[in-house]
Structures are given as structure tokens and as C-alpha cells.
Amino acid sequence: MSIAKQRLESNINRHISDIILHDLKDKNLGHITVTDVVVSKDGSYATVYVTFFDDRGVPTERVEVLNKAKGFIRTQLSQRLTTYKTPEIRFKYDNSLNTGARIDEILKKI
């Protein structure tokens, strides 16, 4: 993976986290953490993986709220990035933290 792609993914991660925290008006989303960003090879798509640290609802429904707001988020992101084009954003739920916590619980019982 190139350094430029890693830098772009890191910048997108930082900026989207900030946009969700400060600019998104939907408070029903709760506490969201962007866990990873994967940009396609041509830079036209960015898959943003998120996880939630509270029990405010079904995670897939909350991801749908983010996907509905992705136009606003992309507009805000385009104003913060210095790239020629801003990638199309797709949000996906990252359940790896929950899976890791369950594995830790099982290991503690053993």
C-alpha cells in the first residue's frame, strides 16, 4: 500500500470523525467511533467502518442513518481535504470489537 493512500485514509478517518462529532445534527446516533477507512485503488470510493459504544438501538439502523447523511458528510469532507476529488462514502458496521470482547469473555471463563 502506498504512503499517499495510507495518508488519505488517515485524513478521511480523522475528518469524518470530527464531522460526525461536531457537525452532524442527529443525536440519536449516540457515541460513534470510526474504526477504519479503506479507499479503493482509484480513490473514487471510501468504505468507512464504524462501531457504537452504547445501546441506543440496532447498529444496522444507525449505519443507515449515516448512509442517508453521507451527502452532507461528503460535502463537509470535500471542504477539508486537499485532494482533487472526494471519494464516494459508504458506511459499514464494524463488529470486530464486539467479537473480540466476546472472545475475551469466553477465555476468562476457561
Residue frames as a rotation matrix with the C-alpha (Angstrom) as fourth column:
MET 1
0.589 0.808 0.000 0.00
0.808 -0.589 0.000 0.00
0.000 0.000 -1.000 0.00
SER 2
-0.129 -0.663 0.737 1.36
0.600 -0.644 -0.474 3.40
0.789 0.381 0.481 -0.89
ILE 3
-0.709 -0.226 -0.668 2.11
0.687 -0.435 -0.582 6.05
-0.159 -0.871 0.464 1.67
ALA 4
-0.912 0.403 0.070 -0.16
-0.352 -0.860 0.370 8.50
0.210 0.313 0.926 -0.14
LYS 5
-0.137 0.898 -0.417 -3.12
-0.074 0.411 0.909 6.09
0.988 0.155 0.010 0.16
GLN 6
-0.184 0.006 -0.983 -2.39
0.900 0.403 -0.166 5.50
0.395 -0.915 -0.080 3.85
ARG 7
-0.933 -0.201 -0.300 -2.23
0.307 -0.878 -0.367 9.25
-0.189 -0.434 0.881 4.44
LEU 8
-0.656 0.754 0.045 -5.53
-0.454 -0.441 0.775 9.78
0.604 0.488 0.631 2.58
GLU 9
0.020 0.671 -0.741 -7.25
0.375 0.682 0.628 7.05
0.927 -0.290 -0.238 4.63
SER 10
-0.455 -0.273 -0.847 -5.91
0.889 -0.082 -0.451 8.56
0.053 -0.959 0.280 7.85
ASN 11
-0.996 0.082 -0.035 -7.09
-0.083 -0.997 0.006 12.05
-0.035 0.009 0.999 6.88
ILE 12
-0.356 0.921 -0.159 -10.54
-0.309 0.045 0.950 10.79
0.882 0.387 0.269 5.90
ASN 13
-0.079 0.270 -0.960 -10.78
0.753 0.647 0.120 8.91
0.654 -0.713 -0.254 9.20
ARG 14
-0.726 -0.301 -0.618 -9.86
0.659 -0.560 -0.502 12.00
-0.195 -0.772 0.605 11.22
HIS 15
-0.939 0.345 0.001 -12.11
-0.325 -0.884 0.336 14.39
0.117 0.315 0.942 9.29
ILE 16
-0.230 0.905 -0.359 -15.18
-0.089 0.348 0.933 12.12
0.969 0.247 0.000 9.23
SER 17
-0.249 0.090 -0.964 -14.83
0.903 0.382 -0.198 11.51
0.351 -0.920 -0.176 12.97
ASP 18
-0.885 -0.146 -0.442 -14.77
0.322 -0.878 -0.354 15.26
-0.337 -0.455 0.824 13.50
ILE 19
-0.762 0.647 -0.034 -17.73
-0.422 -0.456 0.784 15.86
0.492 0.612 0.620 11.16
ILE 20
-0.100 0.739 -0.666 -19.85
0.377 0.647 0.662 13.22
0.921 -0.185 -0.344 12.91
LEU 21
-0.357 -0.123 -0.926 -18.94
0.932 0.017 -0.361 14.59
0.060 -0.992 0.108 16.33
HIS 22
-0.707 -0.096 -0.701 -19.38
0.346 -0.911 -0.224 18.30
-0.617 -0.401 0.678 15.66
ASP 23
-0.856 0.264 -0.445 -21.46
-0.492 -0.679 0.545 18.88
-0.158 0.685 0.711 12.52
LEU 24
-0.666 0.642 -0.378 -24.00
0.190 0.637 0.747 16.05
0.721 0.426 -0.547 12.33
LYS 25
-0.517 0.533 0.670 -27.24
-0.747 -0.663 -0.048 17.11
0.419 -0.525 0.741 14.00
ASP 26
0.420 0.730 -0.539 -28.76
-0.369 0.680 0.633 13.65
0.829 -0.067 0.555 14.59
LYS 27
-0.285 -0.527 0.801 -28.11
-0.929 -0.054 -0.366 12.99
0.237 -0.848 -0.474 18.28
ASN 28
0.703 0.605 0.374 -29.88
-0.668 0.742 0.054 9.60
-0.245 -0.288 0.926 18.12
LEU 29
0.542 -0.566 -0.621 -26.72
-0.306 0.555 -0.773 8.12
0.783 0.609 0.128 16.67
GLY 30
0.983 -0.178 -0.052 -25.04
0.109 0.327 0.939 8.08
-0.150 -0.928 0.341 20.06
HIS 31
0.343 -0.935 -0.085 -21.32
-0.595 -0.286 0.751 7.61
-0.727 -0.207 -0.655 20.53
ILE 32
0.995 -0.017 0.095 -19.76
0.089 0.550 -0.831 6.60
-0.038 0.835 0.549 17.20
THR 33
0.181 -0.980 -0.087 -16.16
-0.360 -0.148 0.921 5.68
-0.915 -0.135 -0.380 16.56
VAL 34
0.793 -0.080 -0.604 -14.68
-0.587 0.165 -0.793 5.40
0.163 0.983 0.085 13.09
THR 35
0.649 -0.524 0.552 -12.53
-0.096 0.663 0.743 2.28
-0.755 -0.535 0.380 13.33
ASP 36
-0.401 -0.790 0.464 -11.12
0.431 0.284 0.856 2.12
-0.808 0.544 0.227 9.81
VAL 37
0.543 0.467 -0.698 -11.28
-0.473 -0.517 -0.713 3.67
-0.694 0.717 -0.060 6.36
VAL 38
-0.249 -0.566 0.786 -10.46
0.470 0.638 0.609 1.75
-0.847 0.521 0.107 3.19
VAL 39
0.202 0.220 -0.954 -10.05
-0.622 -0.724 -0.298 3.74
-0.756 0.654 -0.009 -0.02
SER 40
0.843 0.150 0.516 -10.37
0.265 0.721 -0.641 1.97
-0.468 0.677 0.568 -3.38
LYS 41
-0.007 -0.942 0.335 -7.33
0.848 0.171 0.502 1.75
-0.530 0.287 0.798 -5.64
ASP 42
-0.278 -0.069 0.958 -8.54
0.802 -0.566 0.192 4.55
0.529 0.822 0.212 -7.89
GLY 43
-0.935 -0.177 -0.308 -9.59
0.340 -0.693 -0.636 6.73
-0.101 -0.699 0.708 -4.93
SER 44
-0.647 0.731 0.217 -13.21
-0.278 -0.491 0.826 7.01
0.710 0.474 0.521 -6.01
TYR 45
0.517 0.826 -0.227 -14.74
-0.086 0.313 0.946 5.10
0.852 -0.469 0.233 -3.07
ALA 46
-0.677 -0.629 0.383 -14.06
-0.481 -0.017 -0.877 5.10
0.558 -0.777 -0.291 0.66
THR 47
0.275 0.702 -0.657 -15.58
0.245 0.610 0.754 2.46
0.930 -0.368 -0.004 2.90
VAL 48
-0.420 -0.323 0.848 -15.86
-0.645 -0.550 -0.530 3.84
0.638 -0.770 0.023 6.43
TYR 49
-0.134 0.303 -0.943 -16.16
0.468 0.859 0.209 1.25
0.874 -0.413 -0.257 9.21
VAL 50
-0.308 0.134 0.942 -17.89
-0.676 -0.727 -0.118 2.45
0.669 -0.673 0.315 12.38
THR 51
-0.421 0.251 -0.872 -18.74
0.620 0.781 -0.075 0.99
0.662 -0.572 -0.484 15.75
PHE 52
0.197 0.619 0.760 -21.00
-0.327 -0.690 0.646 2.17
0.924 -0.376 0.067 18.56
PHE 53
-0.746 -0.570 -0.345 -20.20
0.164 0.345 -0.924 2.24
0.646 -0.746 -0.164 22.27
ASP 54
-0.730 0.597 0.333 -23.71
-0.566 -0.256 -0.783 2.48
-0.382 -0.760 0.525 23.66
ASP 55
-0.806 0.498 0.322 -27.00
0.540 0.840 0.053 0.63
-0.244 0.217 -0.945 23.38
ARG 56
-0.566 0.583 -0.583 -29.18
-0.375 -0.812 -0.447 3.27
-0.734 -0.034 0.678 21.72
GLY 57
0.516 0.794 -0.321 -30.55
-0.680 0.152 -0.717 0.99
-0.521 0.588 0.618 19.07
VAL 58
0.724 -0.186 0.664 -29.81
0.421 0.882 -0.213 -1.54
-0.546 0.434 0.717 16.39
PRO 59
-0.169 -0.907 -0.386 -26.37
0.107 -0.406 0.907 -0.86
-0.980 0.112 0.166 14.85
THR 60
-0.601 -0.068 0.796 -27.53
0.769 0.222 0.600 -1.54
-0.217 0.973 -0.081 11.29
GLU 61
0.511 0.830 0.225 -30.30
0.853 -0.521 -0.017 1.08
0.103 0.201 -0.974 11.61
ARG 62
0.632 -0.352 -0.691 -27.77
0.138 -0.826 0.547 3.60
-0.763 -0.441 -0.473 12.89
VAL 63
-0.537 -0.808 0.242 -25.48
0.354 0.045 0.934 2.85
-0.766 0.587 0.262 9.96
GLU 64
-0.115 0.600 0.792 -28.45
0.989 -0.004 0.146 3.52
0.090 0.800 -0.593 7.66
VAL 65
0.820 0.358 -0.446 -28.81
0.449 -0.887 0.113 6.96
-0.355 -0.293 -0.888 9.26
LEU 66
0.015 -0.907 -0.420 -25.15
-0.021 -0.420 0.907 7.62
-1.000 -0.005 -0.025 8.45
ASN 67
-0.630 -0.241 0.738 -25.60
0.660 0.336 0.673 6.40
-0.410 0.911 -0.053 4.88
LYS 68
0.406 0.831 0.381 -28.56
0.912 -0.395 -0.110 8.76
0.059 0.392 -0.918 4.46
ALA 69
0.878 -0.118 -0.464 -26.38
0.057 -0.937 0.346 11.65
-0.475 -0.330 -0.816 5.69
LYS 70
0.135 -0.927 0.349 -23.40
0.740 0.329 0.587 10.72
-0.659 0.179 0.731 3.52
GLY 71
0.340 0.030 0.940 -24.11
0.800 -0.534 -0.272 13.54
0.494 0.845 -0.206 1.05
PHE 72
0.935 0.020 0.355 -23.74
-0.161 -0.867 0.473 16.12
0.317 -0.499 -0.807 3.81
ILE 73
0.680 -0.720 0.139 -20.71
0.091 0.272 0.958 14.33
-0.728 -0.638 0.250 5.24
ARG 74
0.172 -0.625 0.762 -19.05
0.956 0.291 0.024 14.14
-0.237 0.724 0.648 1.82
THR 75
0.616 0.101 0.782 -19.65
0.414 -0.885 -0.212 17.85
0.671 0.454 -0.587 1.22
GLN 76
0.934 -0.281 0.222 -18.07
-0.342 -0.517 0.784 18.71
-0.105 -0.809 -0.579 4.56
LEU 77
0.489 -0.775 0.400 -15.21
0.431 0.614 0.661 16.31
-0.758 -0.151 0.635 3.83
SER 78
0.380 -0.319 0.868 -14.54
0.899 -0.093 -0.427 17.90
0.217 0.943 0.252 0.43
GLN 79
0.822 -0.045 0.568 -14.04
-0.078 -0.996 0.034 21.26
0.564 -0.072 -0.823 2.13
ARG 80
0.768 -0.517 0.378 -11.40
-0.471 -0.055 0.880 19.77
-0.434 -0.854 -0.286 4.45
LEU 81
0.430 -0.622 0.654 -9.44
0.585 0.744 0.324 17.54
-0.688 0.243 0.684 2.07
THR 82
0.109 -0.485 -0.868 -6.82
-0.535 -0.764 0.360 18.89
-0.838 0.425 -0.343 -0.30
THR 83
-0.548 -0.269 0.792 -7.39
0.379 0.765 0.522 16.20
-0.746 0.586 -0.317 -2.93
TYR 84
-0.961 0.158 -0.228 -8.65
-0.276 -0.454 0.847 16.79
0.030 0.877 0.480 -6.46
LYS 85
-0.136 0.953 -0.270 -11.73
-0.437 0.187 0.880 14.65
0.889 0.237 0.391 -5.93
THR 86
-0.442 0.118 0.889 -13.51
-0.877 0.148 -0.456 13.49
-0.185 -0.982 0.038 -2.81
PRO 87
-0.949 0.038 -0.313 -14.31
-0.072 0.941 0.331 9.77
0.307 0.337 -0.890 -2.73
GLU 88
0.067 0.996 -0.050 -17.86
-0.537 0.079 0.840 8.48
0.841 -0.029 0.541 -2.54
ILE 89
-0.697 -0.342 0.630 -18.50
-0.708 0.190 -0.680 7.34
0.113 -0.920 -0.375 1.03
ARG 90
0.200 0.719 -0.666 -20.06
-0.231 0.695 0.681 4.06
0.952 0.018 0.305 2.19
PHE 91
-0.241 -0.217 0.946 -20.59
-0.961 -0.085 -0.264 3.34
0.137 -0.973 -0.188 5.88
LYS 92
0.169 0.254 -0.952 -20.42
-0.119 0.964 0.236 -0.20
0.978 0.073 0.193 7.25
TYR 93
0.775 0.170 0.609 -20.78
-0.616 -0.014 0.787 -1.56
0.143 -0.985 0.094 10.76
ASP 94
-0.183 -0.898 -0.401 -17.58
-0.451 0.439 -0.777 -2.97
0.874 0.038 -0.485 12.27
ASN 95
0.793 0.562 0.235 -18.44
-0.479 0.339 0.810 -5.68
0.376 -0.755 0.538 14.78
SER 96
0.183 -0.806 -0.563 -14.85
0.180 0.591 -0.787 -6.80
0.966 0.043 0.253 15.36
LEU 97
-0.616 -0.390 0.685 -14.69
-0.543 -0.420 -0.727 -5.04
0.571 -0.819 0.047 18.75
ASN 98
0.276 0.799 0.534 -17.83
-0.961 0.237 0.142 -6.85
-0.012 -0.552 0.834 19.93
THR 99
0.789 -0.049 -0.612 -16.46
-0.147 0.953 -0.266 -10.15
0.596 0.300 0.745 18.66
GLY 100
-0.255 -0.965 -0.061 -13.17
-0.018 0.068 -0.998 -9.52
0.967 -0.253 -0.035 20.45
ALA 101
-0.412 0.182 0.893 -14.99
-0.877 -0.346 -0.334 -8.74
0.248 -0.920 0.302 23.69
ARG 102
0.701 0.712 0.049 -16.99
-0.707 0.683 0.183 -11.98
0.097 -0.163 0.982 23.43
ILE 103
0.478 -0.618 -0.625 -13.81
0.102 0.745 -0.659 -13.97
0.873 0.251 0.419 22.83
ASP 104
-0.543 -0.677 0.497 -12.22
-0.388 -0.324 -0.863 -12.33
0.745 -0.661 -0.086 25.90
GLU 105
0.066 0.669 0.740 -15.26
-0.998 0.025 0.065 -13.32
0.025 -0.743 0.669 28.00
ILE 106
0.879 0.247 -0.409 -15.04
-0.303 0.950 -0.077 -16.92
0.369 0.191 0.909 26.80
LEU 107
0.069 -0.945 -0.319 -11.31
0.111 0.325 -0.939 -17.07
0.991 0.030 0.127 27.51
LYS 108
-0.483 -0.213 0.849 -11.82
-0.733 -0.433 -0.525 -15.69
0.479 -0.876 0.053 31.02
LYS 109
0.505 0.766 0.397 -14.36
-0.863 0.453 0.223 -18.44
-0.009 -0.456 0.890 31.73
ILE 110
0.710 -0.269 -0.651 -11.92
-0.077 0.889 -0.452 -21.15
0.700 0.371 0.610 30.64
